[in-house]
């Protein structure tokens, strides 16, 4: 028989309410939410000091980490909106002070702190972070000495990255005006606080992106400057984004952050470190007065270098002039010789004129009319004795005619076509040249024979005949092997011998 529900159950298998017990069982979600409300109400605002561990950023932008000390560990989370406002980059091992509220995470039955802000716990922790960042960047070679570049001797344009309202820019401009007035481009930025590092890095990259020869002059050197302050005030110049911007800058950079005792990571990355902004201006440009004095000294040395050879040459010339004899002493013998020659010339001309007069008088005596008449009479008598006969003219003509007839007979006998009348023929090749040898005739495809009364063209066989005996006549009603082509100025009659069509074939 079954027991009724009201009967007691001593086995403990079923959960039953007891008399007087009003505590109903809670679900896991209910107790988790209750714990969450209790913890958040009790610890709605807390400040915790601990060491960061397991820092990681999710793709959503949230940051997850753990805060620990030597005895306990507490998980922490910072939402994306708060991580963007951090003044430093959280890293493992960094001691910080976290401000936020405690809450629970029911999904894992854990409690955690939701951080609203993070601050570095004291200057010692800040210096530890600084040294850690410096060692990491130094290992990448950003501070290597071989990366340092020489500053231009006389920059035309100087870029300055600093606050436009502070005393730093006034000190730089005043110092440049005293030493060497230059064209200055100021890129105004925040030098401390949130967003200062990004503005400084953007200004450095902006100067590098200015194109040479554009409407805005590209700086020849860039000065990154800020006045003195605590390590927190100068922290923007320790940020990695600023250090990398300085290291990647294609323009030489002078770092002038803080006073002489202040050192930032920007000083390590820059090409030159200046103890103060005023010293940076002194490094950037020389002293114009010193340059003017140097130029004036060079000009004076140049003038002395030019004038000294002239002075030495003048002295040497004067010394040589003093050693040279006087002009009068050099010209006196020549002047005396000139006077002597002049006198001799005068006497010679007088004597020559006298001799000419004497010769003229002798010649004039021979040209008297009586002498001329005598000579004329002699020539007339000689002409009268000469008798002109026809033989004097006809004899030379007859002699010349006889010689001409002899030459004509010789020319007729030597005429090249004269042998043609005696049965000879002239053999020419296909190029018109006269052939005198059988070996030459065999080289032509056709020959031209010139006879007394005309020309005859004949073919040449493959090989000449060694025996010049006439070939046998061809059988009747059969044409010859090669027809003779007749050409010339007049027609050539057919040869009486039909075998005469090829001389060598």
C-alpha positions in Angstrom: 0.0 0.0 0.0 1.4 3.4 -1.1 2.2 6.0 1.5 0.4 9.3 1.3 2.3 12.5 0.6 1.7 13.8 4.0 3.6 10.9 5.5 7.1 11.5 6.6 10.1 10.6 4.4 13.1 9.6 6.2 15.2 8.6 3.2 16.3 12.2 2.3 15.9 11.7 -1.4 13.3 14.4 -2.0 13.6 18.1 -1.0 10.7 18.9 1.3 9.8 22.1 3.1 9.9 22.0 6.8 7.4 23.4 9.2 8.3 27.0 10.0 10.9 27.3 7.2 10.2 30.3 4.9 13.5 30.2 3.0 12.7 29.2 -0.5 15.6 27.8 -2.5 17.2 30.4 -5.0 18.4 29.8 -8.5 22.0 30.2 -9.4 21.1 33.3 -11.5 19.2 34.8 -8.5 22.0 34.3 -6.1 24.6 35.6 -8.7 22.6 38.7 -9.3 22.2 39.2 -5.5 25.9 38.9 -5.0 26.5 41.3 -7.9 24.2 43.9 -6.4 25.7 43.4 -2.9 29.3 43.8 -4.2 28.6 46.7 -6.4 26.7 48.5 -3.6 29.4 47.9 -1.1 32.4 48.5 -3.3 31.0 51.0 -5.8 34.2 53.1 -5.8 37.6 51.7 -4.9 41.2 52.5 -5.5 43.5 49.5 -5.7 47.3 49.4 -6.0 48.9 46.4 -7.6 51.1 45.1 -10.4 49.7 44.6 -13.9 49.8 41.1 -15.2 48.4 39.4 -18.4 47.6 42.7 -20.1 45.8 42.1 -23.4 43.6 44.1 -25.7 40.6 42.5 -27.4 39.6 43.2 -30.9 36.7 45.2 -29.5 39.1 47.7 -27.9 38.5 46.5 -24.3 41.5 45.7 -22.1 41.7 42.7 -19.8 44.3 42.3 -17.1 45.0 41.2 -13.6 46.1 43.2 -10.6 48.2 41.3 -8.1 50.4 41.7 -5.1 52.5 39.1 -3.3 49.4 37.3 -1.8 46.3 37.8 -4.1 45.2 38.3 -7.6 42.2 40.3 -8.9 40.9 40.3 -12.4 40.3 43.6 -14.1 38.7 45.0 -17.2 38.6 48.4 -18.8 36.1 49.3 -21.5 37.1 50.8 -24.8 36.0 54.3 -24.0 38.3 54.5 -21.0 41.3 52.8 -22.6 41.4 55.6 -25.2 42.0 58.1 -22.4 45.0 56.4 -20.9 48.1 58.6 -20.7 50.5 55.6 -21.0 50.6 52.1 -22.5 49.8 49.5 -19.8 52.4 46.7 -19.7 53.0 43.6 -17.6 55.0 44.3 -14.4 54.0 47.9 -14.2 52.8 49.0 -10.7 49.6 51.1 -11.0 46.7 52.5 -9.1 43.4 51.5 -10.5 40.2 53.4 -9.8 36.8 51.8 -10.5 34.2 49.5 -8.9 34.0 45.9 -8.0 31.6 43.6 -9.7 31.0 39.9 -10.3 31.0 37.9 -13.4 28.3 35.3 -13.0 29.5 33.3 -16.0 32.6 32.2 -14.2 31.6 32.8 -10.5 34.4 35.4 -10.3 34.6 38.9 -9.1 36.6 41.6 -10.8 37.2 45.3 -10.9 35.8 47.5 -13.7 38.5 50.2 -14.0 37.6 53.7 -15.0 41.3 55.0 -14.9 44.8 53.8 -14.4 47.7 55.7 -13.0 51.3 54.8 -12.4 51.9 54.2 -8.8 54.7 56.7 -7.9 57.8 58.0 -9.7 59.7 54.8 -9.1 57.2 52.8 -11.2 57.2 55.5 -13.8 61.0 55.3 -14.0 60.9 51.6 -14.3 58.4 51.8 -17.2 60.7 54.4 -18.8 63.7 52.2 -18.5 61.9 49.2 -19.8 60.7 51.2 -22.9 64.1 52.6 -23.4 65.7 49.1 -23.4 63.1 47.8 -25.8 63.6 50.6 -28.3 67.3 50.5 -28.0 67.3 46.8 -28.9 65.5 47.8 -32.1 68.4 50.1 -33.0 66.5 53.4 -32.7 69.2 55.0 -30.5 72.2 53.6 -32.5 75.0 56.2 -33.0 75.2 55.4 -36.7 71.7 56.7 -37.2 72.7 60.2 -36.1 73.0 62.7 -38.9 75.0 65.9 -39.1 73.2 69.2 -38.7 73.3 71.6 -41.7 75.8 74.4 -41.2 73.5 77.2 -42.3 69.8 76.1 -42.5 67.5 78.4 -44.6 64.4 77.2 -42.8 64.0 75.9 -39.2 60.9 74.0 -38.1 59.9 74.2 -34.4 57.5 71.8 -32.7 56.4 73.3 -29.4 53.6 75.2 -27.7 52.9 78.5 -29.4 52.0 80.2 -26.1 54.9 79.3 -23.9 58.2 81.0 -23.3 60.1 78.3 -25.2 59.2 79.7 -28.7 60.0 83.2 -27.6 63.4 82.1 -26.3 64.2 80.3 -29.6 63.1 83.2 -31.8 65.1 85.7 -29.7 68.2 83.6 -29.8 67.9 83.0 -33.6 67.5 86.8 -34.1 70.7 87.5 -32.1 72.8 84.8 -33.8 71.6 84.5 -37.4 68.0 85.6 -38.4 66.4 82.6 -40.2 63.0 81.7 -41.5 61.1 79.8 -38.8 58.1 77.5 -39.2 56.2 76.8 -35.9 53.9 73.8 -35.7 51.8 74.4 -32.6 51.2 71.3 -30.4 50.3 70.4 -26.8 53.4 69.6 -24.9 51.8 67.7 -22.0 48.6 66.0 -21.1 46.2 63.8 -23.1 46.9 63.7 -26.9 50.2 65.6 -26.6 52.3 62.7 -27.8 50.1 62.2 -30.9 50.3 65.9 -31.8 54.1 66.0 -31.4 54.5 62.9 -33.6 52.1 64.3 -36.2 53.9 67.6 -36.3 57.3 65.8 -36.9 55.8 63.7 -39.7 54.1 66.7 -41.1 57.4 68.6 -41.5 58.9 65.5 -43.3 56.0 65.4 -45.7 56.5 69.0 -47.0 57.7 68.7 -50.6 60.9 70.5 -51.5 60.3 73.5 -53.7 56.6 73.8 -52.8 54.7 76.8 -51.6 55.8 76.1 -48.0 59.5 75.9 -47.5 60.7 72.5 -46.3 62.7 72.8 -43.0 66.4 72.0 -43.1 66.4 71.1 -39.4 63.6 70.5 -36.8 63.7 71.5 -33.2 61.4 69.6 -30.8 61.3 71.8 -27.7 59.6 72.1 -24.3 60.3 73.8 -21.0 61.3 72.0 -17.8 59.0 70.1 -15.5 58.5 66.9 -13.6 58.7 63.5 -15.2 55.0 63.4 -15.5 55.0 66.7 -17.3 57.6 65.5 -19.8 56.1 62.0 -20.2 54.7 62.8 -23.7 58.2 62.9 -25.0 58.8 59.4 -23.6 56.0 57.9 -25.6 56.9 55.4 -28.2 54.9 57.2 -31.0 57.1 60.3 -30.5 60.3 58.3 -30.4 59.5 56.5 -33.6 58.5 59.7 -35.4 61.8 61.3 -34.5 63.7 58.2 -35.6 61.9 58.0 -38.9 62.2 61.7 -39.7 64.2 62.4 -42.8 65.2 65.9 -41.5 67.8 66.2 -38.8 66.1 66.7 -35.4 67.3 68.6 -32.3 65.7 67.6 -29.0 65.4 70.4 -26.5 63.0 69.0 -23.9 63.3 70.2 -20.3 66.4 71.4 -18.6 69.9 70.0 -18.7 69.2 67.5 -16.0 66.0 66.2 -17.7 66.4 63.3 -20.0 63.6 61.8 -22.2 63.6 59.1 -24.8 63.2 61.8 -27.5 66.7 62.9 -26.6 68.1 59.4 -27.4 66.3 59.2 -30.8 67.2 62.8 -31.9 70.3 63.6 -33.9 71.4 66.1 -31.4 70.3 66.8 -27.8 70.3 70.3 -26.5 70.2 71.0 -22.7 67.7 73.9 -23.2 65.6 75.3 -26.0 68.0 78.3 -26.2 70.9 76.0 -26.6 69.0 74.2 -29.4 68.8 77.6 -31.3 72.5 78.0 -30.8 73.1 74.5 -32.3 70.9 75.2 -35.3 72.6 78.3 -36.6 76.1 79.9 -36.3 76.8 83.4 -35.2 76.4 85.8 -38.1 78.9 88.2 -36.6 81.5 85.5 -36.4 80.7 84.5 -40.0 81.1 88.1 -41.1 84.4 88.4 -39.3 85.6 85.1 -40.8 84.5 86.2 -44.3 86.2 89.5 -43.8 89.4 87.8 -42.6 89.3 85.5 -45.7 88.8 88.5 -47.9 91.8 90.3 -46.3 93.9 87.1 -46.7 92.8 86.9 -50.3 93.8 90.5 -51.0 97.1 89.9 -49.3 97.6 86.8 -51.3 96.9 88.7 -54.5 98.9 91.8 -53.7 101.9 90.0 -52.2 103.1 88.6 -55.5 102.6 92.0 -57.1 104.7 93.6 -54.4 107.4 91.0 -54.7 107.4 91.3 -58.5 107.7 95.1 -58.2 110.6 94.9 -55.9 112.4 92.4 -58.1 111.7 94.6 -61.1 113.1 97.6 -59.4 116.2 95.7 -58.4 116.7 94.5 -62.0 116.1 98.0 -63.3 118.8 99.4 -61.0 121.3 96.8 -62.3 120.5 97.5 -66.0 122.6 100.1 -67.9 121.2 103.5 -68.9 119.4 103.9 -72.1 121.7 106.6 -73.3 124.8 104.4 -72.8 123.1 101.6 -74.8 122.1 103.9 -77.7 125.2 106.1 -77.9 127.3 103.7 -80.2 124.3 103.1 -82.4 123.6 106.8 -82.7 127.3 107.4 -83.7 127.1 104.6 -86.2 123.9 106.1 -87.6 125.6 109.4 -88.1 128.5 107.8 -89.9 126.2 105.8 -92.2 124.2 108.9 -92.9 127.3 110.8 -94.0 128.4 107.8 -96.2 124.9 107.7 -97.8 125.1 111.3 -98.7 128.4 111.0 -100.3 127.4 107.9 -102.1 124.4 109.5 -103.6 126.4 112.5 -104.7 129.0 110.2 -106.4 126.3 108.0 -108.0 124.6 111.0 -109.5 127.9 112.2 -111.0 128.5 108.8 -112.6 125.0 108.8 -114.0 125.5 112.2 -115.6 128.7 111.0 -117.2 127.1 107.9 -118.7 124.2 109.9 -119.9 126.5 112.3 -121.6 128.4 109.5 -123.4 125.1 107.8 -124.6 123.7 111.1 -125.8 126.9 111.6 -127.9 126.2 108.2 -129.6 122.6 109.2 -130.5 123.5 112.0 -132.9 121.5 112.3 -136.2 124.5 111.6 -138.3 125.1 108.2 -136.6 121.4 107.2 -136.9 121.4 108.1 -140.6 124.5 106.0 -141.2 122.9 102.9 -139.5 119.7 103.4 -141.6 121.7 103.5 -144.8 123.4 100.2 -143.9 120.1 98.5 -143.3 118.6 99.8 -146.6 121.6 98.5 -148.6 121.3 95.0 -147.0 117.6 94.9 -147.8 118.3 95.9 -151.4 120.7 93.0 -151.8 118.1 90.4 -150.8 116.3 88.9 -153.9 112.7 87.3 -153.3 112.1 84.2 -155.6 109.0 81.8 -155.7 111.3 78.9 -154.7 111.6 80.3 -151.2 107.9 79.7 -150.7 107.1 76.6 -152.8 110.1 74.5 -151.6 108.9 74.3 -147.9 105.4 73.5 -149.1 106.6 70.7 -151.4 108.6 69.2 -148.6 105.7 69.2 -146.2 103.4 67.7 -148.9 105.8 64.8 -149.4 106.0 64.1 -145.7 102.1 64.2 -145.5 101.8 61.7 -148.4 104.2 59.3 -146.7 102.2 59.5 -143.4 98.9 58.9 -145.3 100.3 55.8 -147.0 101.6 54.5 -143.7 98.2 55.2 -142.0 96.4 53.3 -144.8 98.6 50.3 -144.5 98.2 50.3 -140.7 94.4 50.7 -140.7 92.9 47.8 -138.6 90.3 47.0 -141.2 92.8 46.8 -144.1 93.5 43.1 -143.5 89.7 42.4 -144.0 90.2 42.9 -147.7 92.7 40.1 -147.8 90.3 37.5 -146.1 90.9 38.2 -142.4 88.2 38.8 -139.9 88.0 40.6 -136.5 86.6 38.5 -133.6 84.8 40.3 -130.9 83.1 38.9 -127.8 79.6 39.5 -126.5 80.9 42.6 -124.7 82.4 44.1 -127.8 86.0 43.6 -126.9 88.4 42.3 -129.5 89.5 38.6 -128.9 93.0 37.5 -129.9 93.2 34.2 -128.1 91.3 31.0 -128.3 91.1 30.7 -124.4 89.4 34.0 -124.2 86.9 33.1 -127.0 85.7 30.0 -125.0 84.6 32.2 -122.1 81.9 33.9 -124.2 78.5 32.6 -125.1 78.5 34.2 -128.6 81.1 35.8 -130.9 80.8 38.6 -133.5 82.8 38.2 -136.6 83.5 41.3 -138.7 84.3 40.8 -142.4 85.0 43.2 -145.2 81.3 43.5 -146.2 79.5 43.0 -142.8 79.3 41.3 -139.5 78.2 37.8 -138.5 77.1 36.6 -135.0 77.9 33.0 -134.2 77.5 30.8 -131.1 80.3 29.1 -129.1 80.3 25.4 -128.3 81.0 23.9 -124.9 84.6 23.1 -125.8 86.8 24.4 -128.6 88.1 22.1 -131.3 91.7 21.0 -131.1 91.8 20.3 -134.8 90.7 23.3 -136.9 89.6 21.1 -139.8 86.2 21.9 -141.2 83.3 19.8 -139.8 81.3 17.5 -142.0 78.2 19.0 -143.6 74.9 18.4 -142.0 72.5 15.9 -143.6 70.0 17.3 -146.1 66.6 18.7 -144.8 68.1 19.1 -141.3 68.6 22.6 -139.9 72.0 23.5 -138.5 72.7 23.1 -134.7 73.0 26.8 -134.1 71.5 29.4 -136.4 73.8 32.3 -137.2 72.2 35.6 -136.3 73.1 38.4 -138.7 73.4 41.9 -137.5 75.3 45.0 -138.5 75.0 48.1 -140.5 74.2 46.1 -143.7 73.0 42.6 -144.4 75.5 39.8 -144.7 75.0 37.2 -147.4 74.7 33.6 -146.5 78.0 31.8 -146.2 78.8 29.5 -149.2 79.9 26.8 -146.8 76.9 25.8 -144.6 79.3 24.3 -142.0 80.7 27.7 -141.0 78.3 28.3 -138.1 80.6 27.7 -135.1 84.4 28.4 -135.1 85.2 26.6 -131.9 82.2 24.4 -131.2 
